[in-house]
Amino acid sequence: MNRPANVDVLLQPRPPSPLQEIRDDRFERHGVRLLLKRDDLIHTAVPWDSDVLGPVDLYPPGNKWRKLAPNLRAALAGGHDQLLTFGGAYSNHLRATAAAGRLLGLRTVGVVRGDELAGRPLNDSLARCAADGMRLHFVSRSEYRRKAEPDRLARLVDAAGARGAYVVPEGGSNALALAGCAELGRELRGAADVVAVACGTGGTLAGLAAGLGPGQRALGVPVLAGGFLAAEIRSLQAAAFGGPAGDWTLAEDFHHGGYARVPAALEAFAADFASRHGLPVERIYVAKLLWALTELTASGAFPPGTTLAAVVTGRP
Protein backbone atom coordinates (compact mmCIF):
# COMPACT_ATOMS: atom_id res chain seq x y z
CA MET A 1 0.00 0.00 0.00
CA ASN A 2 1.27 3.49 -0.81
CA ARG A 3 1.46 5.72 2.22
CA PRO A 4 -0.81 8.78 2.12
CA ALA A 5 0.95 12.03 1.30
CA ASN A 6 -0.58 13.76 4.32
CA VAL A 7 1.02 11.55 7.00
CA ASP A 8 1.68 14.52 9.28
CA VAL A 9 -2.01 15.43 9.15
CA LEU A 10 -3.04 11.86 9.97
CA LEU A 11 -0.68 11.73 12.95
CA GLN A 12 -2.14 14.91 14.42
CA PRO A 13 -4.98 14.17 16.88
CA ARG A 14 -6.51 17.66 16.52
CA PRO A 15 -6.44 18.78 20.16
CA PRO A 16 -8.01 20.01 22.24
CA SER A 17 -10.81 17.49 22.56
CA PRO A 18 -14.15 18.93 23.76
CA LEU A 19 -14.92 19.56 27.43
CA GLN A 20 -18.57 18.92 28.29
CA GLU A 21 -20.37 19.72 31.54
CA ILE A 22 -22.77 17.06 32.86
CA ARG A 23 -25.67 17.91 35.16
CA ASP A 24 -26.15 14.88 37.39
CA ASP A 25 -27.83 15.03 40.79
CA ARG A 26 -25.56 12.30 42.17
CA PHE A 27 -22.75 14.85 41.99
CA GLU A 28 -24.64 18.11 42.41
CA ARG A 29 -26.19 17.11 45.74
CA HIS A 30 -22.65 16.90 47.12
CA GLY A 31 -21.59 20.23 45.64
CA VAL A 32 -19.39 18.55 43.02
CA ARG A 33 -19.27 19.69 39.40
CA LEU A 34 -18.66 17.02 36.74
CA LEU A 35 -17.00 17.66 33.38
CA LEU A 36 -16.30 15.09 30.67
CA LYS A 37 -13.12 15.44 28.64
CA ARG A 38 -14.35 13.92 25.39
CA ASP A 39 -11.18 12.32 24.09
CA ASP A 40 -13.43 9.79 22.36
CA LEU A 41 -14.14 12.61 19.87
CA ILE A 42 -10.52 13.45 19.21
CA HIS A 43 -10.61 12.46 15.53
CA THR A 44 -13.84 14.09 14.37
CA ALA A 45 -12.07 16.88 12.46
CA VAL A 46 -9.46 14.71 10.72
CA PRO A 47 -9.87 14.76 6.92
CA TRP A 48 -9.85 11.48 5.04
CA ASP A 49 -9.81 10.20 1.51
CA SER A 50 -11.99 7.13 0.99
CA ASP A 51 -10.04 6.13 -2.12
CA VAL A 52 -6.82 5.89 -0.08
CA LEU A 53 -7.84 5.09 3.46
CA GLY A 54 -11.10 3.19 3.34
CA PRO A 55 -14.10 3.72 5.64
CA VAL A 56 -13.96 6.43 8.28
CA ASP A 57 -14.45 3.87 11.07
CA LEU A 58 -10.87 2.74 10.58
CA TYR A 59 -9.63 5.65 12.69
CA PRO A 60 -7.98 4.53 15.95
CA PRO A 61 -10.41 4.39 18.87
CA GLY A 62 -10.44 7.18 21.42
CA ASN A 63 -7.40 8.76 22.96
CA LYS A 64 -5.06 5.86 22.16
CA TRP A 65 -3.87 8.16 19.36
CA ARG A 66 -2.18 10.41 21.96
CA LYS A 67 0.18 7.58 22.90
CA LEU A 68 0.52 6.09 19.44
CA ALA A 69 1.29 9.25 17.47
CA PRO A 70 4.77 9.86 18.95
CA ASN A 71 5.67 6.20 18.45
CA LEU A 72 4.38 6.20 14.88
CA ARG A 73 6.45 9.26 14.07
CA ALA A 74 9.51 7.50 15.48
CA ALA A 75 8.76 4.34 13.48
CA LEU A 76 8.41 6.28 10.24
CA ALA A 77 11.49 8.39 10.95
CA GLY A 78 13.46 5.20 11.50
CA GLY A 79 12.37 3.75 8.17
CA HIS A 80 10.30 0.93 9.66
CA ASP A 81 7.52 -0.57 7.57
CA GLN A 82 6.14 -2.87 10.28
CA LEU A 83 4.82 -2.40 13.84
CA LEU A 84 4.61 -5.09 16.51
CA THR A 85 2.72 -4.64 19.75
CA PHE A 86 0.95 -6.55 22.52
CA GLY A 87 -2.49 -6.87 24.08
CA GLY A 88 -5.26 -9.06 25.38
CA ALA A 89 -8.28 -10.30 23.50
CA TYR A 90 -10.22 -7.07 24.10
CA SER A 91 -7.35 -4.62 23.79
CA ASN A 92 -8.27 -1.15 22.53
CA HIS A 93 -4.56 -0.62 21.97
CA LEU A 94 -4.39 -3.50 19.49
CA ARG A 95 -7.35 -2.03 17.62
CA ALA A 96 -5.74 1.40 17.59
CA THR A 97 -2.42 0.06 16.30
CA ALA A 98 -4.11 -1.98 13.58
CA ALA A 99 -6.11 1.02 12.44
CA ALA A 100 -3.07 3.29 12.52
CA GLY A 101 -1.12 0.78 10.45
CA ARG A 102 -3.85 0.76 7.85
CA LEU A 103 -3.93 4.56 7.79
CA LEU A 104 -0.18 4.84 7.28
CA GLY A 105 0.43 1.81 5.11
CA LEU A 106 2.42 0.00 7.81
CA ARG A 107 2.19 -3.75 8.36
CA THR A 108 1.11 -4.63 11.90
CA VAL A 109 1.54 -7.68 14.12
CA GLY A 110 -0.39 -8.13 17.35
CA VAL A 111 1.01 -10.49 19.99
CA VAL A 112 -2.12 -11.64 21.82
CA ARG A 113 -2.16 -12.95 25.40
CA GLY A 114 -3.61 -16.50 25.57
CA ASP A 115 -2.59 -19.24 23.14
CA GLU A 116 -5.89 -21.00 23.88
CA LEU A 117 -7.55 -18.32 21.71
CA ALA A 118 -5.71 -19.37 18.57
CA GLY A 119 -8.20 -22.04 17.58
CA ARG A 120 -11.33 -20.09 18.44
CA PRO A 121 -13.41 -17.68 16.35
CA LEU A 122 -12.18 -14.11 16.75
CA ASN A 123 -14.18 -11.84 19.02
CA ASP A 124 -15.37 -8.49 17.66
CA SER A 125 -12.27 -6.64 18.87
CA LEU A 126 -9.75 -9.05 17.33
CA ALA A 127 -11.86 -9.36 14.19
CA ARG A 128 -11.59 -5.58 13.81
CA CYS A 129 -7.82 -5.85 14.13
CA ALA A 130 -7.69 -8.52 11.46
CA ALA A 131 -9.97 -6.51 9.17
CA ASP A 132 -7.52 -3.61 9.47
CA GLY A 133 -4.72 -5.90 8.31
CA MET A 134 -3.14 -6.89 11.62
CA ARG A 135 -1.54 -10.34 11.73
CA LEU A 136 -2.36 -11.94 15.10
CA HIS A 137 0.20 -14.09 16.93
CA PHE A 138 -1.14 -15.89 20.02
CA VAL A 139 1.20 -16.78 22.89
CA SER A 140 0.78 -18.48 26.26
CA ARG A 141 0.02 -16.33 29.26
CA SER A 142 3.28 -17.34 30.96
CA GLU A 143 5.29 -16.32 27.90
CA TYR A 144 3.35 -13.08 27.61
CA ARG A 145 4.16 -12.11 31.21
CA ARG A 146 7.89 -12.23 30.40
CA LYS A 147 7.72 -10.12 27.23
CA ALA A 148 9.65 -7.22 28.82
CA GLU A 149 12.76 -9.41 29.25
CA PRO A 150 15.08 -8.57 26.34
CA ASP A 151 15.87 -12.16 25.35
CA ARG A 152 12.21 -13.21 25.60
CA LEU A 153 11.16 -10.18 23.56
CA ALA A 154 13.68 -11.02 20.84
CA ARG A 155 12.36 -14.58 20.66
CA LEU A 156 8.75 -13.34 20.55
CA VAL A 157 9.56 -10.98 17.68
CA ASP A 158 11.29 -13.78 15.75
CA ALA A 159 8.48 -16.26 16.42
CA ALA A 160 5.97 -13.71 15.14
CA GLY A 161 7.95 -13.29 11.92
CA ALA A 162 8.49 -9.61 12.64
CA ARG A 163 12.25 -9.16 12.84
CA GLY A 164 13.10 -5.51 12.24
CA ALA A 165 9.65 -4.29 13.30
CA TYR A 166 9.23 -1.19 15.44
CA VAL A 167 8.06 -2.53 18.82
CA VAL A 168 5.35 -0.60 20.66
CA PRO A 169 4.88 -1.78 24.26
CA GLU A 170 1.59 -3.06 25.67
CA GLY A 171 -0.92 -0.23 25.92
CA GLY A 172 1.43 2.00 23.95
CA SER A 173 2.97 3.16 27.24
CA ASN A 174 6.58 4.30 27.00
CA ALA A 175 8.55 7.52 27.36
CA LEU A 176 7.48 8.77 23.93
CA ALA A 177 3.83 8.11 24.71
CA LEU A 178 3.96 10.12 27.93
CA ALA A 179 4.88 13.23 25.98
CA GLY A 180 1.63 12.86 24.01
CA CYS A 181 -0.40 12.33 27.18
CA ALA A 182 1.18 15.33 28.91
CA GLU A 183 -0.57 17.45 26.27
CA LEU A 184 -3.88 16.11 27.60
CA GLY A 185 -2.96 17.51 31.02
CA ARG A 186 -2.01 20.87 29.53
CA GLU A 187 -5.40 21.07 27.80
CA LEU A 188 -7.04 20.73 31.23
CA ARG A 189 -4.99 23.29 33.14
CA GLY A 190 -7.28 25.49 35.17
CA ALA A 191 -10.39 23.54 34.13
CA ALA A 192 -10.73 21.14 37.08
CA ASP A 193 -9.39 20.37 40.54
CA VAL A 194 -9.24 16.62 39.95
CA VAL A 195 -8.81 14.96 36.55
CA ALA A 196 -9.69 11.26 36.54
CA VAL A 197 -8.90 8.59 33.98
CA ALA A 198 -9.30 4.81 33.79
CA CYS A 199 -5.95 3.01 33.68
CA GLY A 200 -4.70 -0.14 32.01
CA THR A 201 -0.92 0.16 31.76
CA GLY A 202 -0.74 3.61 33.42
CA GLY A 203 0.80 5.59 30.56
CA THR A 204 -2.08 8.02 30.14
CA LEU A 205 -2.18 8.82 33.87
CA ALA A 206 1.62 9.19 34.05
CA GLY A 207 1.65 11.74 31.23
CA LEU A 208 -1.59 13.46 32.25
CA ALA A 209 -0.27 14.17 35.76
CA ALA A 210 2.89 15.70 34.32
CA GLY A 211 0.89 18.09 32.13
CA LEU A 212 -1.52 19.40 34.78
CA GLY A 213 -0.92 22.71 36.51
CA PRO A 214 -0.17 23.54 40.16
CA GLY A 215 -2.99 22.62 42.55
CA GLN A 216 -4.47 20.03 40.19
CA ARG A 217 -4.46 16.30 40.90
CA ALA A 218 -4.73 13.33 38.56
CA LEU A 219 -6.75 10.33 39.77
CA GLY A 220 -6.32 6.94 38.17
CA VAL A 221 -8.93 4.17 38.28
CA PRO A 222 -7.21 0.84 37.44
CA VAL A 223 -9.37 -1.55 35.42
CA LEU A 224 -7.13 -4.53 36.28
CA ALA A 225 -6.74 -6.16 39.66
CA GLY A 226 -3.31 -6.71 41.14
CA GLY A 227 -2.05 -3.48 42.68
CA PHE A 228 0.98 -3.27 40.36
CA LEU A 229 0.21 0.05 38.70
CA ALA A 230 1.81 2.56 41.08
CA ALA A 231 5.29 1.12 40.54
CA GLU A 232 4.74 1.05 36.79
CA ILE A 233 3.69 4.72 36.73
CA ARG A 234 6.76 5.73 38.73
CA SER A 235 8.97 3.78 36.31
CA LEU A 236 7.34 5.38 33.26
CA GLN A 237 7.75 8.88 34.68
CA ALA A 238 11.39 8.21 35.53
CA ALA A 239 12.03 7.13 31.92
CA ALA A 240 10.14 10.04 30.40
CA PHE A 241 10.85 12.92 32.79
CA GLY A 242 13.80 11.78 34.90
CA GLY A 243 11.68 11.36 38.03
CA PRO A 244 8.23 11.96 39.57
CA ALA A 245 6.05 14.47 37.74
CA GLY A 246 2.78 15.97 38.93
CA ASP A 247 0.36 15.00 41.68
CA TRP A 248 -1.45 11.68 41.17
CA THR A 249 -3.21 9.01 43.19
CA LEU A 250 -4.96 5.72 42.44
CA ALA A 251 -8.44 4.47 43.39
CA GLU A 252 -7.77 0.72 43.29
CA ASP A 253 -11.09 -0.80 44.32
CA PHE A 254 -13.21 -0.33 41.20
CA HIS A 255 -11.94 -2.97 38.76
CA HIS A 256 -15.12 -5.09 39.17
CA GLY A 257 -13.19 -8.34 39.17
CA GLY A 258 -10.54 -7.58 36.57
CA TYR A 259 -9.98 -6.53 33.00
CA ALA A 260 -12.96 -6.91 30.64
CA ARG A 261 -15.17 -8.00 33.56
CA VAL A 262 -18.54 -6.26 33.27
CA PRO A 263 -20.87 -7.62 35.95
CA ALA A 264 -24.59 -6.95 35.80
CA ALA A 265 -24.45 -4.01 38.23
CA LEU A 266 -21.81 -2.22 36.12
CA GLU A 267 -23.75 -2.92 32.93
CA ALA A 268 -26.90 -1.44 34.48
CA PHE A 269 -24.98 1.61 35.71
CA ALA A 270 -23.48 2.23 32.26
CA ALA A 271 -26.83 1.88 30.53
CA ASP A 272 -28.42 4.27 33.02
CA PHE A 273 -25.65 6.87 32.61
CA ALA A 274 -25.98 6.64 28.83
CA SER A 275 -29.75 7.11 29.09
CA ARG A 276 -29.46 10.09 31.43
CA HIS A 277 -26.90 11.97 29.39
CA GLY A 278 -27.09 10.68 25.82
CA LEU A 279 -23.50 9.47 26.05
CA PRO A 280 -22.35 6.12 24.64
CA VAL A 281 -20.49 4.55 27.59
CA GLU A 282 -17.63 2.20 26.80
CA ARG A 283 -17.77 -0.66 29.32
CA ILE A 284 -14.19 -1.84 29.95
CA TYR A 285 -12.67 1.53 30.88
CA VAL A 286 -15.14 4.41 30.91
CA ALA A 287 -17.95 2.69 32.83
CA LYS A 288 -15.55 1.75 35.64
CA LEU A 289 -14.25 5.32 35.77
CA LEU A 290 -17.71 6.88 36.00
CA TRP A 291 -18.84 4.29 38.57
CA ALA A 292 -15.77 5.08 40.70
CA LEU A 293 -16.37 8.83 40.58
CA THR A 294 -20.03 8.36 41.50
CA GLU A 295 -19.14 6.16 44.48
CA LEU A 296 -16.28 8.36 45.64
CA THR A 297 -18.48 11.45 45.45
CA ALA A 298 -21.20 9.75 47.50
CA SER A 299 -18.61 8.79 50.13
CA GLY A 300 -17.44 12.39 50.55
CA ALA A 301 -14.05 11.90 48.91
CA PHE A 302 -14.35 15.26 47.13
CA PRO A 303 -15.08 18.41 49.16
CA PRO A 304 -18.03 20.60 48.13
CA GLY A 305 -16.90 23.01 45.43
CA THR A 306 -14.69 20.43 43.73
CA THR A 307 -14.70 20.34 39.93
CA LEU A 308 -14.06 16.86 38.53
CA ALA A 309 -13.04 16.15 34.95
CA ALA A 310 -13.44 12.56 33.74
CA VAL A 311 -11.43 11.63 30.63
CA VAL A 312 -13.65 9.65 28.26
CA THR A 313 -11.00 7.61 26.53
CA GLY A 314 -13.12 5.74 23.98
CA ARG A 315 -16.51 4.77 22.66
CA PRO A 316 -18.23 1.38 22.73
Phi, psi and omega in degrees: 000134174286137179284141179299147181293332185262051180302317182299323177294317182294329180280350183269118185279008175058053175287164358276151173286158185294152175243120189239129177274138180245128175263110184221123185295338179293339175258317185297326181292344178256009179074024182251133178262135182245126173244148174247123174271104193276068177289350173291345181255019190292341184256006190295337182263000184286126177289158178209157182237109187296335180288335182260317193257341184088192186300151182296338182285003176277359177293144181302143185286132169059211189274010174304334180299329181299321180277326183286320188306311179298325178289324178293320177299318179295320179297315180293319180296329180274003178078016180284145175243009182215139176246142172232135178211183193227153175178168175275184186293341181242026187289120171295328180296318176300316179299317181295318181293319178299315180294319178297319177300318178296318179300321188258002179072028178258138172289147181228144176232129177250118174272115190255132179290122176112091181290344177293345180279345189299324183265008183256159173300145180289138172288176185299321182293311179291327176297324177295319177301312181297321179296330178274006173097005181284133173271125185263132180235112185269135180229160179294157181294325178293319177294321181298321182298336184258016186295340180280346178287127188307316182291322178294319179298316179301318179293323177298315180299315179296315181297330179277000180067037186232033179301134182090356180288152171281123185264122175255127183293167178307133180074358182074011189271108172209185184299321178298317182297324182296329176297321177293322181284335176297329177297325175301316177297319180296326177296336184258006179299128179080356184268337185205156175279319180233129177246120187248145179213143173286144187237135169253289179263349174096355184295318180297314179298317182299318178284318179305311182301322181293331183272344181290161181270175178302140179084354177261150180231139173265137180238122179258138176245098181296137179261359175246146173279161173132335177069023184266352196288324183302314179296322180294320179295318178298320179294317179297317180293323177297320180291323185274321190239359180085000180165189181301146181216120177080172182256120180215151175220168179239142170251100195270357192255026186233030181276349176058036175102351178129178184299136178066010175273122180232083179293168187302320182296320179290320177299316179295319178299314181297316179297320179294317180297318179298320180293319181296321193239004178063033184245123175290119187258114175291136192276324191284325180246301192293319180299319180293324176296310183294322175301312182300316181294323178296315180292317180295321177296315180297330182275358179084019182292337181244123181297151173307139184096354179288137169255121177259140169239123178257126180277114176274104191274344181190172180250162179302000000 
